Every structure is written in C-alpha cells, then in structure tokens.
Amino acid sequence: MTDLLTTNFADHWVVDPVGGLAGVAGVSIVAGKIASVTWRDGEVAARACWAAGANPGAGDPTVALLPALIDLHAHFRQPGANASEEVESGTRAAAHGGYGTVALMPNTEPAADNVETLQAAIAGERHGVRLLPIAAATVGRAGTQVSDVAALVKAGAVAISDDGSPIADRAIFRAALLAAAAAGIPLIEHCEEPTLTAGGEAADGIVASRLGLRPWPAAGELRAVESAIVVLRDVVSSVPTARLHLTHLSTTAALAAVRSAQGEGIPLTCDVTPHHIALTDAWIAGDRRWAWEVASGDERLAPTADAFDSNLRVCPPLRAAGDAAGCREALRNGTALAIGTDHAPHSREKKEVEFGLAANGIAGIEMSLSVALAAHHAGELSLATIVAALTTGPARLLGVAAAGLTPGAAASLVQVDLAGIWRPSRATLLGRSINTPLIDRELPGVVQLTVLEGRPAYQR
C-alpha cells in the first residue's frame, strides 16, 4: 500500500469549494492529513475570491490544488467487456485525470441488477481510487420489472439507473422512483424517446443532412425529459423524498425544461458532459474548433480528411454550437449540478468501423478536467464553476462527502498545472481504450498528483 503523504505545497492557487475559499495559499500535509492551510491574503479575501469565480489573476501561481475530483457517471466495462476497460485500467485512468471517486454505471454484461454482479463490477485493483456502484433500476435493464433496490443499496449501490436505455414504461418508471425514494437514493434517468431516435447517427440538422447521416432529433431528448418531469411531479406530491437526476443532457430545450421544473421546487437535478460543452456536431465533418469558437451559422461543413471519425459517435449525439453554449450556461446558472464524464471506453473492434456502425461513446475520464479548463481559459466557465461541478455537485447527488481543504481532514486533492499543455496519445493515456477525438490535440491542465485520503493515487 502506498505510504501516507507528508509534504508542503507552498504558494499554490488553492480552490476549496467546501469552505468557499480560493486564492494563493500554502498547504501542509503530515501523515496523510491536512495540517494547515495558510491563505496569503487572509480568509476574508479568499472568500471574496471564491465568490468572484476563483479565477487566478496575472502573476498568480499557475499550479493549483483542488479537491480530488468526483465522477458521477463512468463505465469501466467490468464484467463482460474487459477488452475495452476494467477496474484495474479504469482506476489508473481516473487517477491520471484527477479523480479520486468514480461512480460506475450498471450497463455491464450482465447488467448489475443483483448483488453478485454489482460487487463484481467494482472488484480488483483500484489504484487508490474509490468506486461507487450504481445498480440497474430494472431487471436486465429491460424496463419491465424493478430490481430489488433495497438489497442493492445494502450491497453498496448509491443510485439506480438503466443508463443506456430509458425506462419507457411510465408505470415502471414511477415504481423505480418510489423504490429509490424508499431506499434513500436517486433514480438516474437516460432521457431518450426511442420512437423518435431509433437508428439515429447524428443530431438532426445541417451537419447530418450534409453528411447523409440518419438524424437523432432534439425532440427525442426533450420529450423524454418532459415525460419524466410529469411523473416526478406526481410522485413528490405524496412522496417528497423522491429524487430524480437526468444524466448527460445535451440540448438547450431540455435544460430549459429542467430549469423550469426546478423553479417549482421539485427534487430534480441534471448533469452535462465535457464533450457536450466543448464539441459540436461539425466535428464529424472535420471542423476541429471548440464549440465557443464557432458562431451560429459558421460551421465548416465541407468534409475534410478528419471527417466521420467514429470516436465522435456518442449518445446523445454532439449538437450545434448553440446547444453546447446552453450546456455551459446550465453549469453557470446552476441548472446542471455536475460535469459527468460519461467515460465510455470501447475496443478498436467496436470503434474502427463505419461511423453508423460504431459503438456510442468517448473515453474521456483522463481529459475531462482539461476540456473544462479549455473552456475556462476561453472565459466560458469560471474555475469555481468547474471545481464545484467536479466535486461538490456530484457529491451532493451521490450522498458522499466532498473533499475540502480543512485542517485535520484526510488529504484528498489533485495538483494540476493550469498553464501546462499535454497531448493525449497511446503513450500518455493510461486507460485500456483510447477512443477519443482529442488524440494528439494540445490540451491545457497537466495533472501532477492525485491523492485520496492521504495516499497518492497518481504521480506524474
């Protein structure tokens, strides 16, 4: 086992979302615990800096200390698809990305709808990373019979979900909500209306039309969100402890519906992914600009040599720049409480095929922080928004304590060079699969050290 950390971090840019503090500070770690935090300009100034966005200014340190990140949505493919990923490789990748805690979705093979499979999904070498299993909401994720939620929670499940498949039967959806409420956990729903999205390859719009790809309409997400809200509103009228979380939302319209429902006070939350805040469907045509670099109507649609990269096939699909802007706004205004990676590794056999035949998903847990920092450097997201979306937001959903920088607490943190640049490649990525469209692209934010509960999980 790795020894407990003892070190001093002098003059770092420190961000503590738990305490609501940010600024230049020195942090001392002794035997794995935070011994002291000394704010250069005092705590009053640190609180004001957090409230202003926690953004470092010119002349401030570029190496930051953040709490160890928490991912509320990842796939490590164990059991059943270990050729794509497993706990041993997935946790190495997570620690490299700055993650100390990862919640694993239940769409394994077989589905994690029973205690034995749930425990198998998190078994093995974890490289110092904490894993939180999410159980299948229905047996076999088939949407016809609610799983034994009480037994699954007793075995460690922190939520239930049929991720990858919506619970289309509204009676079963309601029953799952009630079972989750009785167990004190949330239901996490994949929002898709299959009658509208079946066969879809790319977001409906000019890119899909120009490239000859079958459309995946935005209405397929919005209709599912609206339907879920109707059921939740009915359930909480009699069971106010029910909680619903809508994962990887991708459209401005769906996020607006969530924000409106939240305004009613019902217990509804959601998340967005790194790729939906930063990429657009024009990437499928070969346009490699970040979403915030693309003005409306400015998409480059003439296919290039980079067109039809199957690593860009994802569910829900990448959308236009306006929807990506809507996802970023949802983080800024609090509609979305988290950035969930939706880390979806796939073997070469599943990705190196024709675009429309490729498995959905991007392996992104090692690049999530860097993609968010790209948005930060562009002035799109404050550092406070990013750090909260990667720590306290997911912790709130999953019912776990978020790491802070409180003296006396076990040290769980990530040291990252905010100004450093790296390139994802087979040589630099630690996950088993590298199905990402960001291969060999310069990304900001070099993780130097990840620590969980006093022990290093990753060291550069």
Stockholm file with secondary structure:
# STOCKHOLM 1.0

chainA/1-460         MTDLLTTNFADHWVVDPVGGLAGVAGVSIVAGKIASVTWRDGEVAARACWAAGANPGAGDPTVALLPALIDLHAHFRQPGANASEEVESGTRAAAHGGYGTVALMPNTEPAADNVETLQAAIAGERHGVRLLPIAAATVGRAGTQVSDVAALVKAGAVAISDDGSPIADRAIFRAALLAAAAAGIPLIEHCEEPTLTAGGEAADGIVASRLGLRPWPAAGELRAVESAIVVLRDVVSSVPTARLHLTHLSTTAALAAVRSAQGEGIPLTCDVTPHHIALTDAWIAGDRRWAWEVASGDERLAPTADAFDSNLRVCPPLRAAGDAAGCREALRNGTALAIGTDHAPHSREKKEVEFGLAANGIAGIEMSLSVALAAHHAGELSLATIVAALTTGPARLLGVAAAGLTPGAAASLVQVDLAGIWRPSRATLLGRSINTPLIDRELPGVVQLTVLEGRPAYQR
#=GR chainA/1-460 SS CCCCCCEEEEEEEEEETTTTEEEEEEEEEETTEEEEEEETTCHHHHHHHHHTTCCCCTTSCSEEEEECEEEEEECCCTTTCTTTCCHHHHHHHHHHTTEEEEEECSCCSSCSCSHHHHHHTTCSCCTTCEEEECEESBGGGCSSSBCCHHHHHHTTCCCEECTTSCCCCHHHHHHHHHHHHHHTCCEEEECCCHHHHTTCCEETTHHHHHHTCCEECTHHHHHHHHHHHHHHHHHHTTCTTCCEEEESCCCHHHHHHHHHHHHTTCCEEEEECHHHHHCCGGGGGTCCCCGGGCCTTCCCCSCCTTTTCGGGCCSSCCCCHHHHHHHHHHHHTTSSCEECCCBCCCCHHHHSSCGGGSCSCBCCTTTHHHHHHHHHHTTSSCHHHHHHHTTHHHHHHHTCCCCCCCTTSBCCEEEEEEEEEECCCTTTCCSSCCCCTTTTCCEEEEEEEEEETTEEEEEC
#=GC SS_cons         CCCCCCEEEEEEEEEETTTTEEEEEEEEEETTEEEEEEETTCHHHHHHHHHTTCCCCTTSCSEEEEECEEEEEECCCTTTCTTTCCHHHHHHHHHHTTEEEEEECSCCSSCSCSHHHHHHTTCSCCTTCEEEECEESBGGGCSSSBCCHHHHHHTTCCCEECTTSCCCCHHHHHHHHHHHHHHTCCEEEECCCHHHHTTCCEETTHHHHHHTCCEECTHHHHHHHHHHHHHHHHHHTTCTTCCEEEESCCCHHHHHHHHHHHHTTCCEEEEECHHHHHCCGGGGGTCCCCGGGCCTTCCCCSCCTTTTCGGGCCSSCCCCHHHHHHHHHHHHTTSSCEECCCBCCCCHHHHSSCGGGSCSCBCCTTTHHHHHHHHHHTTSSCHHHHHHHTTHHHHHHHTCCCCCCCTTSBCCEEEEEEEEEECCCTTTCCSSCCCCTTTTCCEEEEEEEEEETTEEEEEC
//
